[in-house]
């Protein structure tokens, strides 16, 4: 391509040279995430992962994709972009792990109006940190400058994770039985859901600022809202080495009300006991400021529980202790019961 053509493209808002410089800047960051099986580096048209055929008798490939929604707006308001990538990875790998799969590799899509190398590098640093927490290799991605579609420094993120599980060890909820206990693992806060409502309450209705110190939260509003989503991969993998889990739920968009039914067999319902775990201050803060009904709170937010595991009653205490031994706050928060024919709700919060 001639320099004159490059110059015209640059005048239109797309800087190819800056994009190439960005790839060079992040090569070492990306390489730091690579686990065994990654073949080659970044910069090619695709990536390759070798599967350990001695580890899996009936390997099944599992895929998941997600984004972080309008939490991106908080990163811009705080001018802090080095943790939003952790959220991106977390939203994808937490969906993967609840089916019993182990994450293998991660791809990201970064769309921006005008590429800012420092912001972009910070985003990738966060993605790399998330991949290291999840023991997942960052093997590539796409960076797209789209002037006219996004304002200069605005950007959007999407993540894509591929994992693997042996067919005989897939966790799909079919083993859930009446009498099973529900273990909840604490969240780090809001994670990456409900931010359109959060932004309306905090910034439109109450005119708060991200650098306002909120006494109830013990930190600034921006610090609380940017708290990264917790990644549960290593904790779950550790427990699965020693115990059986009948079903798992990533408590994300839809909260308790919409997520738990996704794994319940026919004829079962879940009973969740309020007060069986500590609720982080951000949730009552938002409920009071926004005058949000309690049922909506449990459908919009995680309310302090980021992941749930349904286990046999006889194993519940031991599994809780094991989760605690690997650094998670774990609580028995409910149980599985019989769903009567005249009952419609499969989740009851009491």
C-alpha positions as CSV (number, residue, x, y, z in Angstrom):
1,X,0.0,0.0,0.0
2,X,1.4,3.4,-0.9
3,X,2.1,6.1,1.6
4,X,-0.5,8.3,-0.1
5,X,-3.2,5.7,0.4
6,X,-2.2,5.2,4.0
7,X,-2.4,9.0,4.5
8,X,-5.9,9.1,3.0
9,X,-7.1,6.3,5.3
10,X,-5.5,8.1,8.2
11,X,-7.4,11.2,7.2
12,X,-10.6,9.2,7.3
13,X,-9.8,8.3,10.9
14,X,-8.1,4.9,10.8
15,X,-4.3,4.7,11.6
16,X,-2.9,1.4,10.4
17,X,0.6,2.2,11.7
18,X,-0.8,2.9,15.2
19,X,-2.7,-0.4,15.1
20,X,0.5,-2.2,14.2
21,X,2.4,-0.4,17.0
22,X,-0.3,-1.5,19.5
23,X,0.2,-5.2,18.5
24,X,4.0,-4.8,19.2
25,X,3.3,-3.1,22.5
26,X,1.1,-6.0,23.8
27,X,3.1,-9.0,22.6
28,X,4.8,-9.6,25.9
29,X,1.6,-9.0,27.9
30,X,-0.2,-11.6,25.8
31,X,2.7,-14.1,25.9
32,X,2.7,-13.9,29.7
33,X,-0.8,-15.7,29.8
34,X,0.2,-18.6,27.6
35,X,-0.4,-22.0,29.1
36,X,0.8,-25.4,27.8
37,X,-0.5,-26.2,24.4
38,X,-0.4,-22.7,22.8
39,X,1.3,-22.9,19.4
40,X,2.9,-19.7,18.0
41,X,2.4,-16.1,19.1
42,X,0.0,-13.4,18.1
43,X,-0.1,-11.6,14.7
44,X,-1.3,-14.5,12.5
45,X,-4.8,-14.9,11.1
46,X,-5.8,-17.5,13.6
47,X,-4.5,-19.2,16.8
48,X,-3.8,-22.8,17.6
49,X,-4.2,-24.8,20.8
50,X,-3.0,-28.4,21.1
51,X,-5.4,-30.6,23.2
52,X,-3.9,-33.0,25.7
53,X,-5.5,-36.2,24.5
54,X,-4.2,-38.1,27.5
55,X,-6.2,-36.0,29.9
56,X,-9.6,-36.3,28.2
57,X,-11.2,-39.6,27.1
58,X,-14.2,-37.9,25.4
59,X,-13.3,-34.3,24.9
60,X,-16.0,-31.8,24.3
61,X,-15.3,-28.2,23.2
62,X,-17.2,-25.6,25.1
63,X,-17.6,-21.9,24.0
64,X,-18.9,-18.8,25.7
65,X,-19.0,-15.1,24.8
66,X,-19.9,-12.0,26.8
67,X,-19.2,-8.3,27.4
68,X,-19.2,-6.0,30.4
69,X,-22.1,-3.7,29.4
70,X,-22.3,-0.1,30.6
71,X,-19.7,-0.7,33.3
72,X,-17.4,0.6,30.5
73,X,-19.0,4.0,31.1
74,X,-17.7,3.9,34.7
75,X,-14.2,3.2,33.5
76,X,-14.4,6.3,31.3
77,X,-15.8,8.4,34.1
78,X,-12.9,7.3,36.4
79,X,-10.3,7.4,33.6
80,X,-9.2,4.0,34.8
81,X,-9.1,1.2,32.2
82,X,-6.7,-1.4,33.7
83,X,-9.4,-3.6,35.4
84,X,-12.3,-3.7,33.0
85,X,-10.5,-6.5,31.1
86,X,-10.7,-8.6,34.2
87,X,-14.5,-8.2,34.1
88,X,-14.5,-9.2,30.5
89,X,-12.6,-12.5,31.2
90,X,-14.7,-13.2,34.3
91,X,-18.0,-12.9,32.6
92,X,-16.9,-15.5,30.0
93,X,-15.0,-18.0,32.1
94,X,-17.5,-18.0,35.0
95,X,-20.2,-19.1,32.5
96,X,-17.8,-21.8,31.3
97,X,-16.8,-23.2,34.6
98,X,-20.4,-23.8,35.9
99,X,-20.7,-26.5,33.2
100,X,-17.6,-28.2,34.6
101,X,-15.3,-27.1,31.7
102,X,-11.8,-25.8,32.0
103,X,-11.0,-22.7,30.0
104,X,-8.3,-23.1,27.3
105,X,-8.0,-19.9,25.4
106,X,-9.5,-16.4,25.2
107,X,-10.0,-13.9,22.4
108,X,-11.1,-10.3,22.7
109,X,-12.7,-7.8,20.4
110,X,-11.8,-4.1,21.0
111,X,-13.8,-1.5,19.0
112,X,-12.9,2.1,19.3
113,X,-13.5,5.4,17.6
114,X,-9.9,6.5,17.6
115,X,-7.1,4.2,19.0
116,X,-5.5,5.6,22.2
117,X,-2.4,3.4,22.8
118,X,-2.3,3.9,26.6
119,X,-6.0,3.2,27.1
120,X,-5.8,0.1,24.8
121,X,-2.7,-1.2,26.5
122,X,-4.4,-0.8,29.9
123,X,-7.4,-2.7,28.7
124,X,-5.2,-5.6,27.5
125,X,-3.3,-5.6,30.8
126,X,-6.6,-6.2,32.5
127,X,-7.6,-9.0,30.1
128,X,-4.2,-10.6,30.7
129,X,-4.6,-10.4,34.4
130,X,-8.0,-12.0,34.1
131,X,-6.6,-14.8,31.9
132,X,-3.9,-15.5,34.5
133,X,-6.4,-15.7,37.3
134,X,-8.4,-18.2,35.1
135,X,-5.4,-20.1,33.9
136,X,-6.5,-19.3,30.4
137,X,-4.3,-18.3,27.4
138,X,-4.9,-15.0,25.7
139,X,-4.2,-16.1,22.1
140,X,-5.4,-13.2,19.9
141,X,-8.1,-10.7,19.2
142,X,-9.3,-7.9,17.0
143,X,-8.8,-4.2,17.4
144,X,-11.1,-2.1,15.1
145,X,-11.0,1.7,14.7
146,X,-14.4,2.8,13.6
147,X,-14.6,6.6,13.4
148,X,-18.1,7.9,13.0
149,X,-19.6,4.9,14.8
150,X,-17.8,5.5,18.2
151,X,-16.7,8.9,19.6
152,X,-12.9,9.2,19.7
153,X,-12.0,7.5,23.0
154,X,-15.2,5.5,23.4
155,X,-14.7,1.8,23.1
156,X,-16.6,-1.5,23.4
157,X,-15.4,-4.9,24.4
158,X,-16.5,-8.4,23.7
159,X,-14.8,-11.6,24.9
160,X,-14.8,-15.2,23.6
161,X,-13.5,-18.2,25.6
162,X,-13.0,-21.8,24.5
163,X,-12.9,-24.5,27.1
164,X,-12.8,-28.3,27.3
165,X,-14.6,-30.9,29.4
166,X,-14.8,-34.7,29.3
167,X,-18.3,-35.6,28.2
168,X,-18.8,-37.8,31.3
169,X,-18.0,-34.9,33.6
170,X,-20.3,-32.2,32.1
171,X,-22.3,-30.5,34.9
172,X,-25.8,-29.6,33.6
173,X,-28.1,-29.9,36.6
174,X,-29.6,-33.2,35.6
175,X,-28.2,-34.8,38.9
176,X,-29.9,-32.3,41.1
177,X,-32.3,-33.9,43.6
178,X,-34.8,-32.8,46.2
179,X,-32.9,-32.2,49.5
180,X,-29.7,-31.0,47.8
181,X,-28.1,-27.9,49.4
182,X,-27.2,-24.7,47.6
183,X,-23.8,-23.2,48.4
184,X,-23.2,-19.6,47.6
185,X,-19.8,-18.1,46.9
186,X,-19.4,-14.4,47.8
187,X,-19.2,-11.8,45.0
188,X,-16.7,-8.9,45.0
189,X,-19.6,-6.5,44.6
190,X,-21.8,-5.7,41.6
191,X,-19.6,-7.6,39.2
192,X,-20.8,-6.5,35.7
193,X,-24.6,-6.4,35.8
194,X,-27.3,-3.8,36.4
195,X,-25.1,-0.8,35.6
196,X,-27.7,0.9,33.5
197,X,-29.9,1.1,36.6
198,X,-26.9,1.9,38.8
199,X,-25.9,4.8,36.6
200,X,-29.4,6.2,36.5
201,X,-29.7,6.1,40.3
202,X,-26.3,7.5,41.1
203,X,-25.6,9.9,38.3
204,X,-28.9,11.0,36.9
205,X,-31.3,10.8,39.9
206,X,-28.8,11.8,42.7
207,X,-26.1,13.7,40.7
208,X,-23.3,11.9,42.5
209,X,-19.7,11.9,41.2
210,X,-17.3,9.0,40.9
211,X,-14.8,10.7,43.2
212,X,-17.4,11.2,46.0
213,X,-16.5,9.3,49.1
214,X,-19.5,7.3,50.2
215,X,-19.4,6.6,54.0
216,X,-21.6,3.5,53.7
217,X,-19.2,2.0,51.2
218,X,-16.0,3.0,52.9
219,X,-14.5,4.2,49.5
220,X,-15.3,6.5,46.6
221,X,-18.3,5.6,44.4
222,X,-16.0,5.0,41.5
223,X,-13.8,2.6,43.4
224,X,-16.9,0.5,44.4
225,X,-18.4,0.5,40.9
226,X,-15.2,-0.5,39.2
227,X,-14.4,-3.3,41.6
228,X,-13.5,-6.2,39.3
229,X,-15.7,-9.2,38.9
230,X,-14.5,-12.2,40.8
231,X,-13.2,-15.2,38.8
232,X,-14.1,-18.6,40.3
233,X,-12.2,-20.9,38.0
234,X,-9.4,-22.1,40.2
235,X,-11.6,-22.5,43.3
236,X,-14.2,-24.6,41.4
237,X,-11.5,-26.7,39.7
238,X,-9.9,-27.4,43.1
239,X,-13.2,-28.5,44.6
240,X,-14.1,-30.7,41.6
241,X,-10.9,-32.7,42.2
242,X,-12.4,-33.9,45.5
243,X,-16.2,-33.7,45.4
244,X,-19.1,-34.0,43.0
245,X,-21.2,-31.0,42.3
246,X,-24.7,-31.6,40.8
247,X,-25.2,-28.1,39.3
248,X,-23.7,-24.6,39.3
249,X,-25.1,-21.2,38.6
250,X,-23.2,-18.1,37.5
251,X,-25.3,-15.4,39.3
252,X,-25.1,-12.8,36.6
253,X,-27.8,-10.9,34.6
254,X,-31.2,-12.0,35.9
255,X,-29.9,-12.6,39.4
256,X,-31.4,-15.4,41.5
257,X,-34.8,-15.3,39.9
258,X,-33.8,-16.0,36.3
259,X,-30.5,-17.9,36.6
260,X,-31.3,-20.7,39.0
261,X,-34.1,-22.1,36.9
262,X,-31.7,-22.6,34.0
263,X,-30.3,-25.7,35.8
264,X,-33.3,-27.1,37.7
265,X,-34.7,-30.4,36.6
266,X,-38.4,-30.8,36.1
267,X,-40.3,-31.0,39.4
268,X,-37.6,-29.1,41.5
269,X,-37.6,-25.7,43.0
270,X,-34.9,-23.7,44.8
271,X,-35.5,-22.1,48.2
272,X,-33.1,-19.3,49.1
273,X,-32.7,-18.2,52.7
274,X,-32.1,-14.5,53.1
275,X,-29.8,-13.6,55.9
276,X,-27.6,-16.7,55.4
277,X,-24.8,-14.7,53.9
278,X,-23.5,-11.1,54.4
279,X,-24.8,-8.6,51.8
280,X,-22.2,-6.1,50.8
281,X,-23.1,-2.4,51.5
282,X,-23.5,-1.5,47.8
283,X,-26.7,-3.4,47.6
284,X,-28.7,-1.7,50.4
285,X,-27.2,1.6,49.3
286,X,-28.6,1.2,45.8
287,X,-31.9,-0.2,47.1
288,X,-32.5,2.8,49.3
289,X,-31.3,5.4,46.8
290,X,-33.4,3.9,44.0
291,X,-36.4,2.8,46.0
292,X,-36.0,-0.6,44.4
293,X,-38.5,-3.4,45.4
294,X,-36.8,-6.3,47.0
295,X,-37.8,-8.8,44.3
296,X,-36.3,-6.6,41.7
297,X,-33.0,-6.4,43.6
298,X,-32.8,-10.2,43.6
299,X,-33.6,-10.3,39.8
300,X,-31.2,-7.4,38.8
301,X,-28.2,-7.9,41.1
302,X,-26.2,-10.8,42.6
303,X,-26.9,-9.5,46.1
304,X,-23.4,-10.6,47.3
305,X,-23.5,-14.2,45.8
306,X,-21.5,-14.5,42.5
307,X,-21.7,-18.3,42.0
308,X,-23.9,-21.1,43.4
309,X,-23.2,-24.8,43.7
310,X,-25.9,-27.4,44.2
311,X,-24.5,-30.4,46.1
312,X,-25.6,-33.4,48.0
313,X,-26.7,-32.6,51.6
314,X,-24.1,-35.0,53.0
315,X,-21.3,-33.1,51.2
316,X,-22.4,-29.5,51.8
317,X,-20.4,-28.7,54.9
318,X,-17.2,-30.4,53.6
319,X,-17.5,-28.6,50.3
320,X,-18.0,-25.3,52.1
321,X,-14.9,-25.9,54.2
322,X,-12.9,-26.8,51.0
323,X,-14.0,-23.6,49.3
324,X,-12.9,-21.6,52.3
325,X,-9.6,-23.4,52.3
326,X,-8.9,-22.1,48.8
327,X,-9.8,-18.6,49.7
328,X,-13.5,-18.3,48.9
329,X,-16.2,-17.1,51.3
330,X,-18.8,-19.9,51.1
331,X,-22.2,-20.3,52.7
332,X,-25.1,-22.7,52.6
333,X,-27.8,-20.4,51.4
334,X,-30.7,-22.7,50.5
335,X,-31.9,-26.0,49.3
336,X,-33.7,-27.9,46.5
337,X,-37.3,-28.8,47.2
338,X,-40.2,-30.5,45.4
339,X,-42.2,-28.2,43.0
340,X,-45.9,-28.8,43.5
341,X,-48.1,-29.0,40.4
342,X,-49.9,-25.8,41.3
343,X,-46.7,-23.8,41.9
344,X,-45.4,-21.5,39.2
345,X,-42.3,-20.0,40.8
346,X,-39.2,-22.2,40.7
347,X,-37.2,-19.9,43.0
348,X,-38.5,-18.8,46.4
349,X,-36.6,-16.3,48.5
350,X,-37.6,-16.4,52.2
